[in-house]
Amino acid sequence: MKKMLLLSCVIILTFNCKKEPEYFFDFDEVVHYETDMDEMDMIELRKKQFNSLDDQLVYLYIGNPHLRKIDTVSLSRLKYIGFSETCIPGNKYPALREIFKEKSIDEEMTTACEPIFNDILVFRKKNKTIGIAKLCFHCSQSQFIGAKANTRTFGYHNEFEGLKKLLK
């Protein structure tokens, strides 16, 4: 009887324990790429039907296709096709870790706008690119590549407001 009671307590405690939130990326360097392209620029880009490799690359990053893997060759071209490149200072890393952390939500939201990902954060560890965050501050949408945690709820806890302050 005591064994059954003890086993029941262990099972209940195991299922009731809250899991520690996981960080999206384990990084030691962050590079911020930014462009001021807007919706009209995207329309013009689509009209060109992506005639050049650079046009395809711009659409790949600021448009809405989901990137499946990290392409370091195309990342290195971003600064040549209109993106500015800034290394984020190390003193901002603790705040970035807290922003890019798994969080829970009670209810999901959706947005109706077509995102233009003008901001791209590239996360590196020991000089190797480990993750990418594509961010649209206008409609609070994001896409992640290489994240180690669930990113589904990103943006529900004012992460975009925190990032605006941190990056500007």
N, C-alpha and C positions, 0 to 999 in steps of 0.2 A: 504494500500500500504506500509506504514512504517513497519507494522507488518511482512509482507511478506519479505521485504528487510532485516529486523533484523533477522528473522528466517533463511533466506538464508545465511547470514553472520555467524551465529552461527553454522550452519551445515558445511559450508566450513571450518571454523576454527577448528572445532572438528575433521574433517577428515584429515586436514593438520598438526595437532600437532603431533610431533614425540613422540613416546612412550619411556619412560626411559628404558634403558637396564636393564634386571633383572640379578641378580647373581644366579649362579647355585645352590649354597648351602649357608645356613645361619649357620655358624659354629663358635665354640670357641676352637676347637682342631683339629689338622690334624696329622695323622700318615702316614709315608711313608714306604711302604714295597717294597723291591727291591731284584731281583735275577739276576744272570748272565747267566741264561739258554739261549742257542742259538738254532738255527734251527736244528742242529744235535741232541741236547738233546730232542727236541720235536719229532723227528723221532724215536728215541730210546723209548721214552715214548709211542708212538703210537704202536710200535712193541710189547711192553709188554701187550698191550690191556687193560691197566689200571687195572692190577691185584689187586692192593691194593687201599684202600680208599685214601691214600695219593697221589697215582698216579692220581686218578680221580680228586682230589682237585687241584693238580698242573695244570692239563689240564683245569679245570674249570676257573682258574684265569688267566693263561698266554696264554691259547689257545684262539680260536675265538668264542666259544659259547657265546651268549648274556645272561648275568645273568638277571633274571627277578625281583628278590627281594634281599634284603640285608640279608645275612646269617651270623650272628655274630658268630655262632659256628665255621664255617669253617674259618672265618677271624682270629679267635684266634689261629688256627692251622698253619697259614702261616709261622710263625717264626720257627716252628719245622720241616718244609719240605724244608728248604733251602733259605727262604727269610730273609733278615736282616730287622730289625724294627727300625725306627728312628722317634722320635717326632719332628715335625717341630716347631722351635721357634716362639713365638707369634709375634716377630717383623717382621716376613715375611708374616703375615696374610693379611695386606693391599695389598701387591703385588699379593698374591694368589687370593684374591677377584677380582682384576682387570683382572687377567688371566682367571679365571673361571666366565666370565660374557658374557651374550648374546650379540652378535655383528651381524651386517648385512653384506652381501656380494653381489657382483654383479653377480658372476659366480661361480658355484660349480666345484670342482675338485674331482677326485678319484685316488686312488693308487692301484697298481696291486699286491703288495706283501701280503703275508699271515702274519698278525701281530703276534708278540710274545710280550705279555704285561708283560714286565719285571718290570714295575713300577706300583704300585697301591697306590693311595692316598685314605685314609679313612677319611671322614669328620665326626666330632662328634659335638653334641650340648648338653650340660649338661650331659655328659658321655653316651649319646645315639648315636649310629651310624645312621647318617641321609643320607649319600651318599657315593658313591664309584666312583672313576675315574680310569679306567684301561687304561694305556698309553703304546704305542709302539713308542719309540723315533726313531727307525730305519726307519719306514715308515710313521710316523706322523699320526697314527690312534689312535682312542680312543673309549671307551665305557663308558657310564655313567649309574649309577643306583641311583635313588632318586633325580635327578636334578629337580629344580623347574622352570627352564627356558629351552628354546630351545637350545640344544647342537649341532645341526646339523652343524653349521659353525665353531666349535672349530677346531683350527689348521690352519685356513685360514689367521690369522693375527699374525703369528710368536709366537703363544702361546708356542709351543714346545721349541723354543729357549729361551724364558723367563723362562720356567720351568727348563731347563737344568742349567741355571745360578743359579736359586734359590735353586735347590735341591742338587747340587754338592758342 
